[in-house]
Amino acid sequence: MKKRLRVKFAILYALFALLSFLTVSTFGMSLARKYVTKSVADGLYQDASRIASGSLIQSYMKSLSSRDDLYHFLSSAAAYQNSTIWLTDISGNILIDTSRPFEETDDPKTLPEMDSEAFTGSYYQIGTFFGYYSSDVLSVGSPVTSGDTVKGYLIIHCYLSKIERECNSILNISYLILLAILGLSLILVLGFWFLVSRPLDRLIYAAEEYAAGNLDYRFIKEPADELEYLGASLQVLAGQAGKGGENQRKFISNISHDFRSPLTSIKGYVEAILDGTIPVEMQDRYLNIVLSETERLEKLTKGLLTLNTFDDNGYLMEMSDFDINEVIRKTLETFEGRCNARGIRFSLLFDEPCLPVHADKEKIQQVLYNLIDNAIKFSPDHSIIYMETLLKREKVFVSIKDTGLGIPQDSLPKIWDRFYKTDLSRGKDKKGTGLGLAIVKEIIQAHGENINVVSTEGVGSEFTFTLQSAS
């Protein structure tokens, strides 16, 4: 079995780590550069403002102090800041440049393109400072004033390498934090392994066992989380499948038995007639037996076809409104001969003379026929079968009650199964197929209604089903 899920999860984790690194290295660098640039510029501007307003430079601008003293003072400040400090006049002449020896400052350089409004709107700028430098530098300027008059500018230049070093320091810290986060995120990997991957392995193994036919395999007792609940559901499903397979085998065994018995009788009697074992004067009797067995096979086949129709959910109900009392009366007429021969009578108790229902008339007549047929079959001679209809809360209750053998309590849940016959019924139900009640239940459920049975051994059984009232 290929464990592709783990490989995909590992690839996803690696992709997450790569994207995290790219995010830190790109967006982090940009944000760090902006932050460091502004932070350095703020510091340099404060120093430039403080020096420009200091007493030494004010004295120099008033020719009260020597240029030598000011040069050494500015050089000390520049060395401390690792920068270059200029003092210029308003025409752009560089009066003092700390990057040059003091002797060379006697020949001041001039920036003819220097704009006196260079720092308007921003106290710092990044560039070659009017073409003086060959590479970009960070320049911060502060005006030197005497009263309300601008006498010159104190400009501090800082090479970007200083900013880059600080950015790299911040990025290194970010990378260390990222590594710590990725390390902690390994907890997710371990959690995936212990909480997801291992239970999934158990589920997959169980599924393979079930696919191999081992439907009795059990691997979960009490589900504790969603995956174990899924496993428990799979386990129950396998149990139901095993039960379904057992039911299917039982179904095939029952139907084989019910087909084999009449076929054996038909074959035996026909062969006996053909080879002359049965005399001609007795052939009519045995041909009637063959006819009876044939009718039994026909009835069994029709019952199977009816159940198959409901199983496929393809049966189209022909719903209509009709009087259930009238259908009961007409159905009873078909049993008149059998009932008269055995002295069985019917007691009808109708809540209303006319009780309309909304259902499939033909199928409900089949339900009544099967229930009445069972009631007659298991009722003693000269007994009474009670039939009642009752309207209650938009539902019509129809009940058929006999005073026959009754059904054992342990058999009640099984009477709706196909081909099921109780031990008590086998002696009387010689021609039954075991499909009658199964068909009854399918028809009633197809109507969206319910059917129940109450039975006591030696007292009788009462079947009650509901229909939708049409009144």
C-alpha positions as CSV (number, residue, x, y, z in Angstrom):
1,M,0.0,0.0,0.0
2,K,1.5,3.3,-1.0
3,K,1.3,5.9,1.8
4,R,0.8,8.8,-0.5
5,L,-1.0,10.9,2.2
6,R,2.1,11.1,4.3
7,V,4.2,12.1,1.2
8,K,1.7,14.8,0.3
9,F,1.7,16.1,3.9
10,A,5.6,16.1,3.9
11,I,5.6,18.0,0.6
12,L,3.0,20.4,2.0
13,Y,5.2,21.0,5.0
14,A,8.2,21.6,2.9
15,L,6.3,24.0,0.7
16,F,5.1,25.9,3.8
17,A,8.7,26.2,5.0
18,L,9.9,27.4,1.6
19,L,7.1,30.0,1.3
20,S,7.8,31.2,4.8
21,F,11.4,31.7,4.0
22,L,10.6,33.5,0.8
23,T,8.1,35.7,2.7
24,V,10.6,36.6,5.4
25,S,13.5,37.2,2.9
26,T,11.4,39.5,0.6
27,F,8.8,41.3,2.6
28,G,10.9,41.1,5.7
29,M,13.9,42.7,4.0
30,S,11.7,45.5,2.6
31,L,10.1,46.2,5.9
32,A,13.4,46.0,7.7
33,R,15.1,48.4,5.3
34,K,12.3,50.9,5.7
35,Y,12.3,50.6,9.5
36,V,16.2,50.9,9.8
37,T,16.4,53.7,7.3
38,K,13.9,55.8,9.2
39,S,15.4,54.9,12.5
40,V,18.9,55.9,11.4
41,A,17.6,59.0,9.7
42,D,15.8,60.1,12.9
43,G,18.9,59.6,14.9
44,L,21.1,61.5,12.5
45,Y,18.6,64.3,12.2
46,Q,18.5,64.8,15.9
47,D,22.3,64.9,16.0
48,A,22.4,67.4,13.0
49,S,19.8,69.7,14.7
50,R,21.7,69.6,18.0
51,I,25.1,70.4,16.3
52,A,23.6,73.0,14.0
53,S,22.1,74.9,17.0
54,G,25.2,74.4,19.2
55,S,27.3,77.2,20.5
56,L,30.5,76.2,18.7
57,I,29.1,76.3,15.2
58,Q,27.2,79.5,16.0
59,S,30.4,81.1,17.1
60,Y,32.2,79.9,14.0
61,M,29.4,81.4,11.8
62,K,30.0,84.7,13.6
63,S,33.7,84.4,13.2
64,L,34.2,84.1,17.0
65,S,35.8,80.7,16.9
66,S,38.4,79.0,14.7
67,R,37.7,76.6,11.9
68,D,40.2,74.2,13.4
69,D,38.3,73.8,16.6
70,L,35.0,73.2,14.7
71,Y,36.7,70.7,12.3
72,H,38.0,68.6,15.2
73,F,34.6,68.7,16.9
74,L,32.7,67.7,13.8
75,S,35.3,64.9,13.0
76,S,34.8,63.5,16.5
77,A,31.1,63.5,16.0
78,A,31.4,61.9,12.6
79,A,33.7,59.2,13.9
80,Y,31.3,58.4,16.7
81,Q,28.4,58.1,14.1
82,N,30.6,56.3,11.5
83,S,29.5,59.0,9.0
84,T,30.7,62.1,7.2
85,I,29.7,65.6,8.3
86,W,29.6,68.7,6.1
87,L,29.2,72.3,6.8
88,T,28.2,74.3,3.8
89,D,27.1,77.9,3.1
90,I,23.9,78.7,1.3
91,S,25.7,78.7,-2.1
92,G,26.7,75.1,-1.8
93,N,30.4,75.7,-0.9
94,I,31.6,72.9,1.4
95,L,33.3,74.8,4.2
96,I,34.2,71.7,6.3
97,D,34.3,68.1,5.2
98,T,35.2,65.5,7.9
99,S,36.2,63.0,5.2
100,R,39.1,65.1,4.1
101,P,42.1,66.1,6.1
102,F,42.0,69.5,7.7
103,E,44.7,70.9,5.4
104,E,42.6,70.2,2.3
105,T,39.7,72.1,3.6
106,D,41.4,75.4,2.8
107,D,40.3,74.7,-0.8
108,P,36.6,74.2,-0.4
109,K,34.6,72.3,-3.0
110,T,31.4,73.6,-4.5
111,L,28.1,71.9,-5.3
112,P,26.8,74.2,-8.0
113,E,23.6,72.1,-8.4
114,M,22.8,72.0,-4.7
115,D,19.3,73.2,-4.1
116,S,18.7,75.2,-1.0
117,E,15.3,73.5,-0.8
118,A,16.8,70.0,-1.0
119,F,15.3,68.9,2.3
120,T,11.9,70.5,1.8
121,G,9.2,68.0,2.6
122,S,11.6,65.5,4.0
123,Y,14.5,65.8,6.4
124,Y,16.5,63.1,4.6
125,Q,17.1,61.7,1.2
126,I,18.9,58.7,-0.4
127,G,21.0,59.2,-3.5
128,T,24.4,60.5,-4.7
129,F,23.7,64.0,-3.2
130,F,23.7,66.0,-6.4
131,G,26.3,63.8,-8.1
132,Y,29.0,64.2,-5.5
133,Y,29.1,60.4,-4.5
134,S,29.5,57.6,-6.9
135,S,27.0,55.4,-4.9
136,D,23.9,56.1,-2.9
137,V,24.2,57.5,0.6
138,L,21.7,58.5,3.3
139,S,21.9,62.3,3.7
140,V,20.3,64.3,6.5
141,G,20.5,68.1,6.7
142,S,19.7,70.8,9.2
143,P,19.9,74.5,8.5
144,V,22.4,76.7,10.5
145,T,20.7,79.9,11.4
146,S,21.6,83.2,12.9
147,G,18.5,84.9,14.1
148,D,16.0,84.3,11.4
149,T,18.7,84.1,8.7
150,V,19.9,80.8,7.2
151,K,23.7,81.0,7.1
152,G,24.4,77.5,5.8
153,Y,23.6,73.8,6.3
154,L,25.0,71.0,8.5
155,I,24.7,67.8,6.4
156,I,25.4,64.3,7.7
157,H,26.1,61.5,5.2
158,C,25.8,57.9,6.2
159,Y,26.8,55.0,3.9
160,L,24.1,52.5,3.1
161,S,26.4,49.7,4.2
162,K,25.6,50.6,7.8
163,I,21.9,50.3,7.1
164,E,22.4,47.0,5.3
165,R,24.3,45.6,8.3
166,E,21.5,46.6,10.6
167,C,18.9,45.1,8.2
168,N,20.9,41.9,8.0
169,S,21.0,41.8,11.8
170,I,17.2,42.1,12.0
171,L,16.8,39.5,9.2
172,N,19.0,37.1,11.1
173,I,16.8,37.4,14.1
174,S,13.8,36.9,11.9
175,Y,15.3,33.7,10.4
176,L,16.0,32.4,13.9
177,I,12.4,33.1,14.9
178,L,11.3,31.4,11.7
179,L,13.4,28.3,12.4
180,A,11.9,28.2,15.9
181,I,8.4,28.4,14.5
182,L,9.1,25.7,11.9
183,G,10.6,23.6,14.7
184,L,7.5,24.0,16.8
185,S,5.3,23.3,13.8
186,L,6.8,19.8,13.8
187,I,4.4,19.2,16.6
188,L,1.7,19.2,13.8
189,V,3.7,16.5,12.0
190,L,3.9,14.4,15.1
191,G,0.2,15.1,15.8
192,F,-0.7,14.1,12.3
193,W,1.3,10.9,12.8
194,F,-0.2,9.9,16.1
195,L,-3.7,11.3,15.8
196,V,-4.4,10.9,12.0
197,S,-2.0,8.7,10.2
198,R,-1.9,5.8,12.6
199,P,-5.7,5.6,12.9
200,L,-6.0,5.8,9.2
201,D,-3.6,2.9,8.9
202,R,-5.9,0.9,11.1
203,L,-8.9,1.9,9.1
204,I,-7.2,1.0,5.8
205,Y,-6.1,-2.4,7.3
206,A,-9.7,-3.0,8.5
207,A,-11.1,-2.1,5.1
208,E,-8.6,-4.6,3.5
209,E,-9.7,-7.3,5.9
210,Y,-13.4,-6.6,5.1
211,A,-12.6,-6.6,1.3
212,A,-10.9,-9.9,1.7
213,G,-14.1,-11.3,3.3
214,N,-13.1,-11.2,7.0
215,L,-16.3,-9.4,8.1
216,D,-15.8,-10.5,11.7
217,Y,-12.7,-8.4,12.1
218,R,-13.1,-6.0,15.1
219,F,-10.6,-3.2,15.9
220,I,-12.6,-0.5,17.8
221,K,-14.5,-1.0,21.0
222,E,-15.5,2.5,22.1
223,P,-15.0,5.4,19.6
224,A,-13.2,8.4,21.2
225,D,-12.9,10.8,18.3
226,E,-14.2,11.3,14.7
227,L,-11.8,8.9,13.1
228,E,-12.6,6.1,15.6
229,Y,-16.3,6.9,15.1
230,L,-15.7,6.4,11.4
231,G,-14.0,3.1,12.1
232,A,-16.8,2.0,14.4
233,S,-19.3,2.9,11.6
234,L,-17.2,0.9,9.2
235,Q,-17.2,-2.0,11.7
236,V,-21.0,-1.9,12.1
237,L,-21.4,-1.7,8.3
238,A,-19.2,-4.8,7.9
239,G,-21.3,-6.5,10.5
240,Q,-24.5,-5.6,8.7
241,A,-22.9,-6.8,5.4
242,G,-22.1,-10.1,7.0
243,K,-25.6,-10.3,8.4
244,G,-26.9,-9.4,4.9
245,G,-24.8,-12.2,3.4
246,E,-26.2,-14.7,5.9
247,N,-29.7,-13.5,5.2
248,Q,-29.1,-13.8,1.4
249,R,-27.8,-17.4,1.9
250,K,-30.9,-18.1,4.0
251,F,-33.1,-16.5,1.4
252,I,-31.6,-18.6,-1.3
253,S,-31.9,-21.8,0.8
254,N,-35.6,-21.0,1.6
255,I,-36.6,-20.2,-2.0
256,S,-34.7,-23.3,-3.3
257,H,-36.7,-25.5,-0.8
258,D,-40.0,-23.9,-1.7
259,F,-39.4,-24.4,-5.4
260,R,-37.9,-27.9,-5.1
261,S,-40.9,-29.4,-3.2
262,P,-43.6,-28.7,-5.7
263,L,-41.3,-29.4,-8.6
264,T,-40.4,-32.8,-7.2
265,S,-44.1,-33.6,-6.7
266,I,-45.0,-32.5,-10.3
267,K,-42.1,-34.5,-11.7
268,G,-42.9,-37.6,-9.8
269,Y,-46.6,-37.6,-10.6
270,V,-46.0,-36.8,-14.3
271,E,-43.5,-39.6,-14.6
272,A,-45.9,-42.0,-12.8
273,I,-48.7,-41.1,-15.3
274,L,-46.4,-41.5,-18.3
275,D,-44.9,-44.9,-17.3
276,G,-48.4,-46.3,-16.3
277,T,-47.7,-46.6,-12.6
278,I,-50.8,-44.6,-11.9
279,P,-53.9,-46.2,-13.5
280,V,-56.0,-44.2,-16.0
281,E,-59.0,-44.1,-13.6
282,M,-56.8,-42.4,-11.0
283,Q,-55.0,-39.9,-13.2
284,D,-57.5,-37.1,-12.8
285,R,-56.9,-37.1,-9.1
286,Y,-53.2,-36.8,-9.4
287,L,-53.4,-34.3,-12.3
288,N,-55.4,-32.1,-9.9
289,I,-52.5,-32.4,-7.4
290,V,-50.1,-31.4,-10.2
291,L,-52.4,-28.4,-11.0
292,S,-52.4,-27.4,-7.3
293,E,-48.6,-27.6,-7.1
294,T,-48.4,-25.5,-10.3
295,E,-50.7,-22.9,-8.9
296,R,-48.5,-22.8,-5.8
297,L,-45.4,-22.2,-8.0
298,E,-47.3,-19.4,-9.8
299,K,-48.3,-17.8,-6.6
300,L,-44.7,-18.0,-5.3
301,T,-43.3,-16.4,-8.5
302,K,-45.9,-13.6,-8.4
303,G,-44.9,-12.9,-4.8
304,L,-41.2,-12.7,-5.7
305,L,-41.9,-10.4,-8.6
306,T,-44.0,-8.1,-6.4
307,L,-41.3,-7.8,-3.8
308,N,-38.7,-7.2,-6.5
309,T,-40.8,-4.3,-7.8
310,F,-40.7,-2.7,-4.3
311,D,-37.0,-3.4,-3.9
312,D,-36.1,-1.6,-7.0
313,N,-38.1,1.5,-5.9
314,G,-39.6,1.5,-9.3
315,Y,-43.2,0.8,-8.5
316,L,-45.5,3.7,-9.3
317,M,-48.3,4.0,-6.8
318,E,-51.7,4.8,-8.5
319,M,-53.1,6.9,-5.7
320,S,-56.9,7.6,-5.6
321,D,-59.7,8.2,-3.1
322,F,-62.0,5.2,-2.3
323,D,-64.1,3.8,0.4
324,I,-62.1,1.3,2.5
325,N,-65.2,-0.3,3.9
326,E,-66.5,-1.1,0.5
327,V,-63.1,-2.7,-0.5
328,I,-63.2,-4.8,2.7
329,R,-66.7,-6.1,1.8
330,K,-65.7,-7.0,-1.8
331,T,-62.5,-8.7,-0.6
332,L,-64.5,-10.8,1.9
333,E,-66.7,-12.0,-0.9
334,T,-63.8,-13.9,-2.4
335,F,-63.4,-16.0,0.8
336,E,-67.1,-16.8,1.1
337,G,-66.8,-20.4,-0.1
338,R,-63.9,-21.3,2.2
339,C,-65.5,-19.6,5.2
340,N,-68.9,-21.4,4.7
341,A,-67.1,-24.7,4.4
342,R,-65.4,-24.2,7.8
343,G,-68.2,-22.3,9.5
344,I,-66.1,-19.1,9.9
345,R,-67.9,-15.8,10.2
346,F,-66.8,-12.2,10.1
347,S,-67.8,-9.5,12.5
348,L,-67.5,-6.0,10.9
349,L,-67.3,-2.9,13.0
350,F,-67.0,0.3,10.9
351,D,-66.6,3.7,12.6
352,E,-68.5,5.3,9.6
353,P,-70.7,3.8,7.0
354,C,-68.4,5.3,4.4
355,L,-64.8,5.9,5.2
356,P,-62.8,7.3,2.2
357,V,-59.0,6.9,2.2
358,H,-56.2,8.1,-0.2
359,A,-54.2,5.1,-1.3
360,D,-53.5,2.7,-4.2
361,K,-56.7,0.7,-4.2
362,E,-55.4,-2.4,-5.9
363,K,-52.4,-2.7,-3.6
364,I,-54.5,-2.1,-0.4
365,Q,-56.9,-4.8,-1.7
366,Q,-53.9,-7.1,-1.9
367,V,-52.9,-6.2,1.7
368,L,-56.4,-7.1,2.9
369,Y,-56.5,-10.3,0.9
370,N,-53.2,-11.5,2.4
371,L,-54.2,-10.6,6.0
372,I,-57.7,-12.1,5.7
373,D,-56.2,-15.2,4.1
374,N,-53.8,-15.7,7.0
375,A,-56.6,-15.1,9.5
376,I,-58.8,-17.8,7.9
377,K,-55.9,-20.2,7.5
378,F,-55.0,-20.1,11.2
379,S,-58.4,-19.7,12.7
380,P,-60.3,-22.8,14.1
381,D,-63.5,-23.9,12.5
382,H,-66.7,-22.2,13.6
383,S,-64.8,-19.2,14.9
384,I,-65.2,-15.4,14.3
385,I,-62.8,-13.0,12.6
386,Y,-63.2,-9.4,13.7
387,M,-62.6,-6.5,11.2
388,E,-62.7,-2.9,12.3
389,T,-62.1,0.5,10.7
390,L,-61.6,3.6,12.8
391,L,-61.0,7.3,11.9
392,K,-58.6,9.1,14.2
393,R,-56.7,12.3,13.6
394,E,-56.8,12.2,9.8
395,K,-55.7,8.5,9.9
396,V,-57.8,5.5,9.2
397,F,-57.0,2.4,11.3
398,V,-57.8,-1.0,9.8
399,S,-57.5,-4.1,12.0
400,I,-58.0,-7.8,11.4
401,K,-58.3,-9.9,14.5
402,D,-58.6,-13.7,14.6
403,T,-58.9,-16.2,17.5
404,G,-56.4,-18.8,16.1
405,L,-53.0,-20.2,17.0
406,G,-51.3,-16.9,17.7
407,I,-47.6,-16.2,17.2
408,P,-44.8,-16.9,19.6
409,Q,-43.2,-13.7,21.1
410,D,-39.7,-14.7,19.8
411,S,-41.1,-15.0,16.2
412,L,-43.0,-11.7,16.1
413,P,-40.0,-9.6,14.8
414,K,-39.3,-12.2,12.1
415,I,-42.8,-12.6,10.6
416,W,-42.1,-9.8,8.1
417,D,-39.1,-11.6,6.7
418,R,-39.4,-13.3,3.4
419,F,-40.1,-17.1,3.5
420,Y,-40.3,-17.0,7.3
421,K,-42.8,-19.4,8.8
422,T,-43.3,-20.0,12.5
423,D,-43.1,-23.6,13.8
424,L,-46.7,-23.4,14.8
425,S,-47.8,-22.4,11.3
426,R,-45.9,-25.1,9.4
427,G,-48.5,-27.7,10.1
428,K,-51.4,-25.6,8.8
429,D,-49.7,-23.5,6.2
430,K,-49.2,-26.2,3.6
431,K,-49.7,-23.9,0.5
432,G,-48.2,-20.7,2.0
433,T,-45.1,-19.2,0.4
434,G,-43.9,-17.2,3.4
435,L,-44.1,-14.0,1.3
436,G,-47.6,-12.7,2.2
437,L,-46.6,-10.6,5.2
438,A,-43.4,-9.4,3.5
439,I,-45.5,-8.1,0.7
440,V,-48.0,-6.5,3.1
441,K,-45.2,-4.6,4.9
442,E,-43.7,-3.4,1.6
443,I,-47.0,-2.1,0.4
444,I,-47.8,-0.3,3.6
445,Q,-44.3,1.3,3.8
446,A,-44.6,2.3,0.2
447,H,-47.7,4.4,1.3
448,G,-45.6,5.9,4.1
449,E,-47.8,4.2,6.7
450,N,-47.3,1.7,9.5
451,I,-48.5,-1.8,10.3
452,N,-48.3,-3.5,13.7
453,V,-49.2,-6.9,15.2
454,V,-50.3,-8.0,18.6
455,S,-50.4,-11.7,19.2
456,T,-50.7,-14.3,22.0
457,E,-50.2,-18.0,21.6
458,G,-53.5,-19.9,21.8
459,V,-55.5,-16.7,21.8
460,G,-55.1,-15.1,18.4
461,S,-53.4,-12.3,16.5
462,E,-54.5,-8.8,15.5
463,F,-52.9,-6.9,12.6
464,T,-53.5,-3.1,12.4
465,F,-52.4,-0.8,9.7
466,T,-53.0,2.9,8.9
467,L,-54.0,4.8,5.8
468,Q,-54.4,8.5,5.0
469,S,-57.9,9.7,5.4
470,A,-59.4,11.4,2.3
471,S,-62.3,13.1,4.1
